[in-house]
């Protein structure tokens, strides 16, 4: 199995679904934001303030490459990507070379309910309303659509339901590829 990359806007459920999906598949789950936080020794929001977004994106790329190599060598796994990982073309190339990308989506109101109380989302500072979230999502939509091989809506579904849906669509795609 190739690594599965869960991509999508913040609050779509990537981290939670990655755990459920890894359990269902009997494989390893990696959370890029957790790994970056461990390496930099501070919350990502603090790193954004002190070092800036450009430096963070460079760290994010390094982690993506390392996790991709590790999981490819191990025969697969699930990587929960940060919401902005798709903004860099070299990240997209890395994901396409190593695995399969699944875009998790949710309505702006759902995202607001999930992350509205969090202070750990630097891009949401002063923008904790559905209209602002919708606007940010719209800006990133072309990047997500370019990166996504599969798409799964997460609104009003449990992580286990979403994981099951991902397994079904990726297995169907793999089987269809084998018949060609």
N, C-alpha and C positions, 0 to 999 in steps of 0.2 A: 504494500500500500504506500502510495506517495503521501507526503504531508498534506494536511488540509489546513488552509488559511481562512480563518473567520475574519472578514473585513466588514466595515460598516461604521456609521456615525456613532459617537459616544451614546451609551444608554440603549443600544439595540440588543444587548445581552451577550456580547461576544465572550466575555470571561466566564460567565455562568454556563453558557451553552458549551463552551470548550470542555469544561469539566464533565458535563453530562455526556457529551459526545465521546470523549476519551474513555469514560467508563463503559459505555455501550460497545465501543470497538476494542476494548482491552488494550489500550495504548496510552502513551504519555500525552499530557496536556502541558503546554507552555504559555504563559501570559507575558507578552512583551513588556507591558507597562510595569508589571511586578519585577521582571528581570532588570529593566532599566533602573527602577527605583533602588533595587539591591545594589547595583553597580555604582550608582552615583551617590548613594548614601543619604539621599534626601527625597522628599516628595517631588514629583514631577512639576507641580505648581511652583514650588520654590526654585527649582532648577530653571524653569521658564523665566522667572523674575531675575535671577542672578546671571544666567548665561545666555538667555535668549532662545527663541524658537529655532533659529538656524543651527545652533550647536546641538540642541536637543534632537533635531531631525538627523544629524550626523550620527549621534549615539544610537538612535533608533535603527538606522540603516546597518550599523555594525552588529547590533543584536539580531536583527532579522537574518543577516547572512550567516551568523554563527549558529543560530537555532535551525535554520534551513539545512545547513550542512550536517548538523548533529542528527536531526530527525531523518534526513534522507539516508544517512549511513545506518541508522537503527531500523530502517524499514517502515518508517511512517510515524505519525503522531498528529496532534492538533495544535495549531498556534493561534492564539487569540491576539490579533494585531491591534495596535493603537489606531484610533479613528483617523489619524492623518497619514498613516503609512503609505497610502495610495497617492500622495501628493508628489512623490519622487518617482521618476521613470525607472531608476535603477532598482527601486524596491519592487516595482511591478515586474521587471525582468527577472529578478530573483525568484519571486513567487511563481511565475509562469514556468521557469526552468526546473523548479524543484517539486511543485505540487499542484494542487487544485484550490481555487479560490471560491469561497461561498460568501456572498453578500447577505448580511442580516439587515433587515429593514424594520422600521417602526414609524408610526405616525408621530409628528411633533408633540402632540399632547401626551402620548405614551412616554416619550423620552423625557419630557418635563416632569412627569410623575416619577420616573425612575431616578433621575439625577438632579432634580430641582433643589434638593436639600444639601447636595454635596458642595463642599468648598474646595474639592480636589480637581476641579475642571477649569484650568486657566482660561480656556477659550470661552467659557460661559460667564465670566465675570461681567456683571452689569447687563447680562442678556438672558436672564432666566424667565423667559416667557415663550409661549408657543410660536409667536410670529418671528422672533429672533432666531429660534431654533430652526424653523422652516426655512428662513433665509440662508442660514449657514449650510443647511442640508442641500439646498438648491445649488449653492456654489460648488459643493463637492460632488454632486450627483454625476457629472460627466466623468470624473475620475473613478468613482465607484463602478459605474457601468462599464467603463473600459477595462477595469481590472476583473470584474466578476465573470466567472464561468457559470455559476448557479446563483439563484436568488431565493431567499426564504424570509417571509414576513414573520415577525415575532410577536406582534400584538396579540394579547389575550391567549397565549400559549405557554405551557410549562416548558422549562428547559429540556425535559425528557421528550416532549412532543416535537420540539424543534430538532433535537438530536436525531430522533427517528426519521424525521422528514429529510434531513441532510443525508443520512445513510441511504435512504431509499433513492434519492435523486442522483447521488454520486455512484451508487452501484448500478443503477439503470444506465447512466452515461458510460460507465466502464464496460458494461455488457454490450451496449450498442456499438462501442468502439471495437470490441472483439469480433463482432459479426461482420465488420466491413471487409 
